[in-house]
Amino acid sequence: MNQFLWVTETLFWVLLILLVHCYFIFPVTLPFLSELFRRRDKKQEETFPKVSVLISAYNEEAVIETKIKNLLEIDYPKDRIEFLIGDDGSADKTAEIVSRYAGQGIRLVQAEKNAGKAAMLNRLETLATGEILLFCDANTLFFPNVVRRLTEPFSDPEIGCACGHLILSDSSGSDLGRGEASYWDFESEIKKFEGKQDRLIGGNGALYAVRKSLYTKLPVKKSVMDDFFITVKILQKGFFCTFVSNAIGTEQTSKDSSGEFRRKVRIGRANYNYLFSYLPLLNPFRPLVAYLFFSHKLLRWFTPHLFLLILLANLALLFTGKPVYFVTLGVFLMILFAAALKISKSVYYFLQMNIALLKGFVLSFKPEKGGGWAREARGDEASAGVKSLILFLAAFAGFSIFPQQSFAGFTADVTVGTLNPTKSLKDFNLDVSAHWWFPLDQMVFIGAGGGYQEVGDVYLVPVTASAILRLPIGGQVLPVATFDYGYAFGNHRGRVWKAGGGLDIKNGDHTSIFLMGGYQSQQRMDAFLYLRAGILIEY
């Protein structure tokens, strides 16, 4: 047991340090690295290379005309720029709108069916005549000088990719929008310092340019992040990727949390799909690129996995009795509550993003029908309505692979049963509990609980932070797992935690019957087993 706890403790601190490094230490090192490894500034001349602007569009009728008008206002020689818009089998009026501008230099390329963004970009690349390919999204609006600024770095023959500066504007005022905007500001700062080293790890699909001669055909069998895949391949070929802070594009943040969640899932899945093709960036003979990729991308992609392992290790280390592990568990629970109650918009967005990553990881092991994609509304466009956020505990139970659902506003339970020492299971001892729950969705609840317990001449009044995880198996009868952690008052007061499970038997639209059993650990007392039955009310 001691050896197991030693290994677990070592694992806990190593994983925690990696997580802290990814989000706190690594960003702090970037300004110093950008000074130490800044590539010698070379004079950038406006040579006006031929540019092909490529847009893959799918059901973009809400924004495509605004985008076209924005493209036509770009300040760049008209004979040195072309615009190719690929309609990827849209079911709306996207193609009809684009075709109206054929006489103004806008070329429509149509696909009969939705084959995916990657397939369309490959097709557009073969038709493009420019030596520089500029990729952008239909909902990204450019400053007029963006093409001039974005092409300037290519006067350096070693530059293979230049990424512009995307600014997210939050007009919705939503919690998700504010969190997303804050996170993107942080991400842009990282890109800025990586760009000073000309070792940008991943472009931004909304606004980036590459040399046509360095373009790598995108795989189409599974979904792929075109901006990251193309940029990585350029780095692997020995060329540099830079960031152009004054080449500015703007987008609106997301209004629909469920749509943004699905978008993040697709991004995560696409990155995991081709993970092994990116691992050569860890080449120890290119230590700076390896450090940036490991710290900026690899650790971030596996943040939810690290969190889960840290949580499991933390729970096991409670058996050591060391106060530090009760503190770290408390901090973890505080983060969850801060996100659930939207006290911190950044934490709210951060946890949703990581649950989406975890779902994308799971889905990456499943067969995929090509690289087809569906568009998600952003900004002021019509949305399907805001749904609830599935938080990190949902990922812990695997619920993130199931659709989000609306949830009840008031949820509580009352149960009664028996509590027996593990050494003696003969007697009936009173065990009453009650909880108030905050439903994160229909499968995940966090809340607070209390109760009263009698075992012989011992009485206890436990007060706990609690969680219910419904397993999505079955219909009328669902398996559930429960966890409680807190403090028990009474004549044997001390820390208490409970872990158990049972059945949630649907009794109607608003009530369920609970049949529960489990294990209770009480400080300075023998362990207990409990059996309880009761009712759960949801309104």
VEXTI-177313 format. One line per 2 residues: number of its first residue (from 1); their letters; for each residue x, y, z of C-alpha. Coordinates in nm, 3 decimals. Example, Ala and Ser with C-alpha at 12.3 -4.5 7.8 and 13.67 -1.06 7.14 Angstrom:
REM residues 2
1 = as = 1.230/-0.450/0.780  1.367/-0.106/0.714
REM end
This chain:
REM residues 539
1 = mn = 0.000/0.000/0.000  0.282/0.239/0.089
3 = qf = 0.454/0.174/-0.243  0.127/0.235/-0.430
5 = lw = 0.076/0.567/-0.250  0.437/0.670/-0.323
7 = vt = 0.390/0.604/-0.696  0.054/0.782/-0.691
9 = et = 0.201/1.083/-0.511  0.485/1.108/-0.762
11 = lf = 0.240/1.083/-1.051  0.015/1.348/-0.895
13 = wv = 0.291/1.607/-0.868  0.444/1.535/-1.210
15 = ll = 0.106/1.572/-1.382  0.020/1.883/-1.183
17 = il = 0.352/2.045/-1.277  0.286/1.967/-1.645
19 = lv = -0.054/2.132/-1.621  0.084/2.437/-1.443
21 = hc = 0.362/2.455/-1.702  0.116/2.454/-1.993
23 = yf = -0.098/2.743/-1.872  0.131/2.946/-1.645
25 = if = 0.504/2.869/-1.679  0.515/2.830/-2.059
27 = pv = 0.351/3.168/-2.137  0.596/3.338/-1.899
29 = tl = 0.896/3.185/-2.080  0.783/3.308/-2.423
31 = pf = 0.895/3.674/-2.396  1.247/3.558/-2.299
33 = ls = 1.260/3.297/-2.574  1.140/3.549/-2.832
35 = el = 1.435/3.772/-2.744  1.691/3.491/-2.736
37 = fr = 1.578/3.320/-3.056  1.436/3.607/-3.259
39 = rr = 1.533/3.554/-3.621  1.741/3.833/-3.767
41 = dk = 1.505/4.095/-3.902  1.518/4.105/-4.279
43 = kq = 1.396/4.396/-4.483  1.045/4.327/-4.603
45 = ee = 0.956/4.477/-4.935  0.615/4.516/-5.092
47 = tf = 0.661/4.298/-5.396  0.289/4.235/-5.452
49 = pk = 0.303/3.860/-5.522  0.000/3.708/-5.693
51 = vs = -0.247/3.610/-5.420  -0.535/3.363/-5.436
53 = vl = -0.795/3.407/-5.161  -0.962/3.071/-5.093
55 = is = -1.286/3.024/-4.899  -1.465/2.695/-4.844
57 = ay = -1.829/2.776/-4.765  -2.115/2.563/-4.645
59 = ne = -2.462/2.710/-4.575  -2.321/3.061/-4.536
61 = ea = -2.609/3.262/-4.679  -2.631/3.469/-4.360
63 = vi = -2.279/3.610/-4.396  -2.144/3.540/-4.745
65 = et = -2.262/3.862/-4.913  -2.111/4.073/-4.636
67 = ki = -1.789/3.876/-4.679  -1.780/3.932/-5.056
69 = kn = -1.831/4.305/-5.017  -1.550/4.305/-4.761
71 = ll = -1.320/4.122/-5.005  -1.392/4.373/-5.281
73 = ei = -1.275/4.656/-5.055  -0.928/4.503/-5.001
75 = dy = -0.645/4.745/-5.080  -0.433/4.535/-5.317
77 = pk = -0.364/4.560/-5.690  -0.666/4.407/-5.863
79 = dr = -0.454/4.229/-6.122  -0.253/4.062/-5.846
81 = ie = -0.538/3.904/-5.652  -0.812/3.652/-5.723
83 = fl = -1.103/3.527/-5.515  -1.221/3.165/-5.524
85 = ig = -1.521/3.068/-5.315  -1.604/2.699/-5.298
87 = dd = -1.966/2.612/-5.227  -1.941/2.274/-5.057
89 = gs = -2.287/2.142/-5.144  -2.480/2.405/-4.949
91 = ad = -2.852/2.353/-4.898  -2.923/2.726/-4.880
93 = kt = -2.868/3.023/-5.117  -2.491/3.049/-5.069
95 = ae = -2.407/2.959/-5.433  -2.680/3.187/-5.570
97 = iv = -2.545/3.484/-5.374  -2.184/3.421/-5.477
99 = sr = -2.279/3.386/-5.844  -2.420/3.741/-5.846
101 = ya = -2.065/3.876/-5.812  -1.911/3.678/-6.098
103 = gq = -1.862/4.000/-6.295  -1.662/4.156/-6.010
105 = gi = -1.387/3.896/-5.992  -1.552/3.650/-5.755
107 = rl = -1.519/3.295/-5.887  -1.766/3.032/-5.770
109 = vq = -1.653/2.669/-5.749  -1.939/2.432/-5.674
111 = ae = -1.945/2.081/-5.534  -2.248/1.861/-5.591
113 = kn = -2.249/1.738/-5.232  -2.093/1.823/-4.899
115 = ag = -1.758/1.644/-4.923  -1.589/1.843/-4.646
117 = ka = -1.378/2.152/-4.609  -1.052/1.966/-4.674
119 = am = -1.171/1.827/-5.008  -1.291/2.170/-5.119
121 = ln = -0.964/2.341/-5.021  -0.767/2.081/-5.216
123 = rl = -0.985/2.153/-5.517  -0.948/2.530/-5.482
125 = et = -0.571/2.498/-5.449  -0.547/2.318/-5.783
127 = la = -0.745/2.600/-5.950  -0.556/2.884/-5.782
129 = tg = -0.300/3.072/-5.992  -0.142/3.276/-5.714
131 = ei = 0.199/3.202/-5.566  0.052/3.286/-5.224
133 = ll = -0.264/3.113/-5.099  -0.464/3.309/-4.844
135 = fc = -0.718/3.103/-4.650  -1.003/3.257/-4.456
137 = da = -1.351/3.186/-4.322  -1.676/3.322/-4.456
139 = nt = -1.756/3.500/-4.131  -1.416/3.670/-4.094
141 = lf = -1.401/4.035/-4.198  -1.069/4.190/-4.304
143 = fp = -0.916/4.530/-4.251  -0.849/4.676/-4.602
145 = nv = -0.469/4.643/-4.574  -0.471/4.282/-4.455
147 = vr = -0.336/4.126/-4.778  -0.054/4.381/-4.802
149 = rl = 0.052/4.310/-4.444  0.014/3.934/-4.471
151 = te = 0.225/3.905/-4.789  0.516/4.119/-4.668
153 = pf = 0.693/3.837/-4.475  0.715/3.629/-4.794
155 = sd = 0.993/3.855/-4.920  1.200/3.630/-4.693
157 = pe = 1.237/3.305/-4.896  1.253/3.098/-4.576
159 = ig = 0.906/3.204/-4.464  0.648/2.946/-4.566
161 = ca = 0.344/3.064/-4.373  0.213/3.389/-4.226
163 = cg = -0.079/3.401/-3.985  -0.290/3.711/-3.929
165 = hl = -0.428/3.850/-3.607  -0.789/3.751/-3.542
167 = il = -0.980/3.969/-3.299  -1.297/3.825/-3.150
169 = sd = -1.571/4.075/-3.081  -1.833/3.985/-2.821
171 = ss = -2.156/4.165/-2.904  -2.375/3.896/-2.751
173 = gs = -2.278/3.966/-2.390  -2.316/3.593/-2.319
175 = dl = -2.106/3.413/-2.059  -1.967/3.189/-2.331
177 = gr = -1.882/3.486/-2.554  -1.693/3.672/-2.284
179 = ge = -1.503/3.357/-2.186  -1.415/3.281/-2.546
181 = as = -1.294/3.637/-2.610  -1.072/3.630/-2.298
183 = yw = -0.927/3.294/-2.393  -0.855/3.409/-2.748
185 = df = -0.673/3.720/-2.622  -0.447/3.486/-2.425
187 = es = -0.395/3.265/-2.731  -0.311/3.566/-2.950
189 = ei = -0.038/3.671/-2.708  0.119/3.326/-2.736
191 = kk = 0.103/3.342/-3.115  0.264/3.686/-3.110
193 = fe = 0.571/3.563/-2.921  0.596/3.244/-3.127
195 = gk = 0.577/3.462/-3.435  0.874/3.668/-3.323
197 = qd = 1.074/3.347/-3.340  0.912/3.259/-3.678
199 = rl = 0.811/2.928/-3.523  0.436/2.967/-3.498
201 = ig = 0.282/2.634/-3.395  -0.040/2.628/-3.595
203 = gn = -0.206/2.896/-3.801  -0.556/3.030/-3.768
205 = ga = -0.803/2.907/-4.026  -0.979/3.243/-4.022
207 = ly = -0.677/3.425/-4.164  -0.347/3.272/-4.281
209 = av = -0.137/3.253/-4.597  0.111/2.997/-4.732
211 = rk = 0.335/2.954/-5.033  0.150/2.748/-5.293
213 = sl = 0.468/2.551/-5.356  0.463/2.433/-4.992
215 = yt = 0.095/2.339/-4.977  0.040/1.979/-4.865
217 = kl = -0.276/1.808/-4.986  -0.517/1.772/-4.698
219 = pv = -0.630/1.419/-4.604  -1.001/1.364/-4.664
221 = kk = -1.073/1.023/-4.511  -1.115/1.177/-4.167
223 = sv = -1.174/1.533/-4.049  -0.864/1.748/-4.025
225 = md = -0.780/2.099/-3.905  -0.651/2.247/-4.228
227 = df = -0.471/2.543/-4.068  -0.278/2.327/-3.822
229 = fi = -0.203/2.044/-4.067  -0.072/2.275/-4.340
231 = tv = 0.135/2.481/-4.096  0.290/2.174/-3.934
233 = ki = 0.388/2.032/-4.271  0.561/2.361/-4.358
235 = lq = 0.755/2.348/-4.031  0.846/1.986/-4.096
237 = kg = 0.985/2.085/-4.437  1.228/2.319/-4.262
239 = ff = 1.057/2.649/-4.343  0.937/2.909/-4.094
241 = ct = 0.591/3.027/-3.990  0.535/3.376/-3.859
243 = fv = 0.263/3.589/-3.702  0.164/3.928/-3.844
245 = sn = -0.001/4.130/-3.569  -0.107/4.417/-3.798
247 = ai = -0.285/4.187/-4.048  -0.619/4.202/-3.873
249 = gt = -0.943/4.015/-3.917  -1.249/4.021/-3.693
251 = eq = -1.517/3.770/-3.595  -1.807/3.757/-3.357
253 = ts = -1.790/3.518/-3.062  -2.038/3.234/-3.031
255 = kd = -2.386/3.291/-2.895  -2.505/2.930/-2.891
257 = ss = -2.317/2.726/-2.631  -2.423/2.391/-2.778
259 = ge = -2.312/2.495/-3.127  -1.976/2.617/-2.999
261 = fr = -1.940/2.295/-2.800  -1.995/2.088/-3.115
263 = rk = -1.741/2.302/-3.301  -1.481/2.244/-3.030
265 = vr = -1.554/1.871/-3.039  -1.487/1.866/-3.415
267 = ig = -1.163/2.062/-3.367  -1.047/1.821/-3.096
269 = ra = -1.140/1.515/-3.298  -0.961/1.647/-3.605
271 = ny = -0.642/1.714/-3.408  -0.642/1.368/-3.250
273 = ny = -0.714/1.207/-3.588  -0.368/1.300/-3.717
275 = lf = -0.177/1.322/-3.389  0.094/1.078/-3.499
277 = sy = 0.169/1.282/-3.811  0.242/1.583/-3.586
279 = lp = 0.475/1.404/-3.344  0.788/1.458/-3.562
281 = ll = 0.773/1.815/-3.430  0.913/1.670/-3.107
283 = np = 1.243/1.613/-3.291  1.514/1.674/-3.026
285 = fr = 1.744/1.815/-3.296  1.499/2.107/-3.328
287 = pl = 1.460/2.171/-2.953  1.286/2.508/-2.979
289 = va = 1.010/2.380/-3.210  0.979/2.068/-2.992
291 = yl = 0.941/2.280/-2.677  0.679/2.507/-2.834
293 = ff = 0.476/2.219/-2.977  0.489/2.018/-2.654
295 = sh = 0.400/2.313/-2.430  0.150/2.496/-2.650
297 = kl = -0.033/2.215/-2.825  0.037/1.864/-2.697
299 = lr = -0.015/1.944/-2.328  -0.323/2.148/-2.408
301 = wf = -0.478/1.867/-2.613  -0.428/1.630/-2.321
303 = tp = -0.532/1.870/-2.046  -0.861/1.686/-1.978
305 = hl = -0.672/1.357/-1.949  -0.426/1.515/-1.708
307 = fl = -0.713/1.657/-1.502  -0.880/1.319/-1.472
309 = li = -0.558/1.145/-1.369  -0.482/1.420/-1.118
311 = ll = -0.832/1.388/-0.971  -0.804/1.010/-0.936
313 = an = -0.461/1.041/-0.778  -0.588/1.313/-0.544
315 = la = -0.874/1.091/-0.424  -0.634/0.804/-0.358
317 = ll = -0.395/1.034/-0.170  -0.667/1.128/0.078
319 = ft = -0.577/0.799/0.247  -0.237/0.945/0.337
321 = gk = -0.411/1.191/0.568  -0.185/1.476/0.448
323 = pv = -0.374/1.811/0.463  -0.232/1.924/0.128
325 = yf = -0.443/1.669/-0.061  -0.762/1.781/0.108
327 = vt = -0.673/2.136/0.007  -0.605/2.041/-0.358
329 = lg = -0.933/1.850/-0.376  -1.112/2.152/-0.231
331 = vf = -0.954/2.377/-0.493  -1.065/2.138/-0.766
333 = lm = -1.424/2.142/-0.636  -1.416/2.522/-0.609
335 = il = -1.316/2.545/-0.975  -1.610/2.324/-1.070
337 = fa = -1.854/2.536/-0.871  -1.706/2.858/-1.015
339 = aa = -1.773/2.724/-1.363  -2.116/2.578/-1.284
341 = lk = -2.238/2.905/-1.131  -2.056/3.108/-1.400
343 = is = -1.869/3.306/-1.137  -1.571/3.312/-1.373
345 = ks = -1.650/3.333/-1.745  -1.298/3.222/-1.836
347 = vy = -1.323/2.910/-1.618  -1.668/2.840/-1.765
349 = yf = -1.525/2.849/-2.117  -1.206/2.664/-2.020
351 = lq = -1.390/2.365/-1.872  -1.638/2.347/-2.158
353 = mn = -1.350/2.350/-2.405  -1.176/2.064/-2.224
355 = ia = -1.490/1.853/-2.210  -1.523/1.906/-2.585
357 = ll = -1.161/1.794/-2.626  -1.230/1.479/-2.429
359 = kg = -1.534/1.403/-2.640  -1.328/1.462/-2.955
361 = fv = -1.066/1.221/-2.823  -1.327/0.948/-2.772
363 = ls = -1.480/1.008/-3.115  -1.139/0.993/-3.284
365 = fk = -1.139/0.617/-3.225  -1.468/0.575/-3.410
367 = pe = -1.510/0.538/-3.786  -1.579/0.861/-3.968
369 = kg = -1.754/0.921/-4.298  -1.494/1.139/-4.463
371 = gg = -1.421/1.495/-4.359  -1.767/1.646/-4.400
373 = wa = -1.852/1.933/-4.173  -2.148/2.135/-4.062
375 = re = -2.150/2.507/-3.999  -2.218/2.656/-3.656
377 = ar = -2.372/3.000/-3.613  -2.158/3.267/-3.446
379 = gd = -2.212/3.623/-3.339  -2.536/3.792/-3.437
381 = ea = -2.656/3.512/-3.660  -2.962/3.310/-3.566
383 = sa = -2.886/3.036/-3.316  -3.072/2.728/-3.208
385 = gv = -3.096/2.854/-2.847  -2.860/2.836/-2.554
387 = ks = -2.833/2.497/-2.388  -2.666/2.398/-2.063
389 = li = -2.294/2.355/-2.017  -2.167/2.004/-1.941
391 = lf = -1.884/2.051/-1.695  -1.579/1.856/-1.604
393 = la = -1.750/1.603/-1.382  -1.945/1.496/-1.688
395 = af = -1.618/1.417/-1.858  -1.509/1.219/-1.552
397 = ag = -1.807/0.989/-1.600  -1.790/0.984/-1.979
399 = fs = -2.114/1.174/-2.026  -1.955/1.419/-2.264
401 = if = -2.007/1.174/-2.552  -2.384/1.223/-2.527
403 = pq = -2.596/1.515/-2.650  -2.667/1.801/-2.414
405 = qs = -3.024/1.830/-2.289  -3.228/2.090/-2.110
407 = fa = -3.242/2.043/-1.734  -3.472/2.096/-1.440
409 = gf = -3.455/2.413/-1.233  -3.512/2.260/-0.886
411 = ta = -3.378/1.921/-0.781  -3.365/1.759/-0.437
413 = dv = -3.368/1.415/-0.282  -3.457/1.258/0.052
415 = tv = -3.352/0.902/0.144  -3.371/0.682/0.453
417 = gt = -3.195/0.355/0.536  -2.939/0.181/0.751
419 = ln = -2.572/0.242/0.829  -2.361/-0.048/0.959
421 = pt = -1.997/-0.091/1.053  -1.823/-0.319/0.804
423 = ks = -1.746/-0.559/1.093  -2.114/-0.603/1.183
425 = lk = -2.398/-0.597/0.932  -2.673/-0.738/1.156
427 = df = -2.842/-0.431/1.308  -3.057/-0.158/1.158
429 = nl = -2.918/0.189/1.229  -3.095/0.506/1.126
431 = dv = -2.945/0.689/0.828  -3.139/0.986/0.685
433 = sa = -2.999/1.213/0.414  -3.116/1.499/0.198
435 = hw = -2.953/1.695/-0.086  -3.015/2.003/-0.290
437 = wf = -2.878/1.960/-0.642  -2.759/2.192/-0.915
439 = pl = -2.816/2.000/-1.243  -2.544/2.056/-1.499
441 = dq = -2.758/1.855/-1.738  -2.995/1.561/-1.700
443 = mv = -2.708/1.325/-1.628  -2.482/1.526/-1.400
445 = fi = -2.565/1.694/-1.066  -2.351/1.869/-0.808
447 = ga = -2.486/2.000/-0.483  -2.481/2.006/-0.104
449 = gg = -2.614/1.747/0.138  -2.685/1.687/0.502
451 = gy = -2.835/1.418/0.722  -2.856/1.237/1.052
453 = qe = -2.705/0.901/1.145  -2.722/0.682/1.456
455 = vg = -2.501/0.378/1.524  -2.549/0.258/1.883
457 = dv = -2.460/0.551/2.109  -2.289/0.739/1.824
459 = yl = -2.479/1.009/1.638  -2.349/1.199/1.337
461 = vp = -2.469/1.498/1.137  -2.273/1.494/0.807
463 = vt = -2.261/1.806/0.587  -2.113/1.738/0.245
465 = as = -2.042/1.857/-0.106  -2.195/1.596/-0.333
467 = ai = -2.222/1.470/-0.688  -2.455/1.235/-0.878
469 = lr = -2.356/1.083/-1.209  -2.631/0.908/-1.402
471 = lp = -2.501/0.648/-1.640  -2.677/0.669/-1.978
473 = ig = -2.760/0.298/-1.986  -3.122/0.197/-2.006
475 = gq = -3.448/0.391/-2.015  -3.677/0.378/-1.713
477 = vl = -3.399/0.247/-1.488  -3.061/0.422/-1.490
479 = pv = -2.749/0.319/-1.296  -2.608/0.605/-1.088
481 = at = -2.282/0.676/-0.905  -2.261/0.911/-0.607
483 = fd = -1.985/1.082/-0.416  -1.994/1.295/-0.099
485 = yg = -1.715/1.469/0.085  -1.743/1.689/0.393
487 = ya = -1.751/1.705/0.771  -1.963/1.515/1.024
489 = fg = -2.070/1.688/1.344  -2.179/1.492/1.649
491 = nh = -2.010/1.300/1.929  -1.752/1.156/1.684
493 = rg = -1.699/1.459/1.462  -1.446/1.454/1.180
495 = rv = -1.398/1.436/0.805  -1.630/1.206/0.615
497 = wk = -1.652/1.083/0.258  -1.891/0.845/0.087
499 = ag = -1.883/0.665/-0.245  -2.164/0.451/-0.377
501 = gg = -2.407/0.367/-0.650  -2.744/0.225/-0.723
503 = ld = -3.050/0.265/-0.939  -3.257/0.566/-1.040
505 = ik = -3.603/0.433/-1.126  -3.814/0.684/-1.318
507 = ng = -4.148/0.732/-1.144  -4.299/0.998/-1.369
509 = dh = -4.205/1.326/-1.532  -4.066/1.483/-1.215
511 = ts = -3.982/1.208/-0.964  -3.753/0.907/-0.938
513 = if = -3.710/0.635/-0.678  -3.354/0.602/-0.549
515 = lm = -3.213/0.267/-0.435  -2.860/0.330/-0.310
517 = gg = -2.574/0.146/-0.145  -2.213/0.230/-0.073
519 = yq = -1.917/0.286/0.154  -1.864/0.559/0.415
521 = sq = -1.531/0.651/0.570  -1.546/0.841/0.899
523 = qr = -1.242/0.996/1.068  -1.139/0.812/1.387
525 = md = -1.410/0.548/1.338  -1.454/0.216/1.162
527 = af = -1.570/0.223/0.802  -1.942/0.181/0.729
529 = ly = -2.162/0.031/0.463  -2.497/0.194/0.391
531 = lr = -2.822/0.104/0.219  -3.082/0.372/0.152
533 = ag = -3.402/0.423/-0.045  -3.577/0.748/-0.122
535 = il = -3.712/0.987/-0.380  -3.556/1.239/-0.618
537 = ie = -3.766/1.539/-0.720  -3.694/1.740/-1.038
539 = y = -3.885/2.056/-1.133
REM end
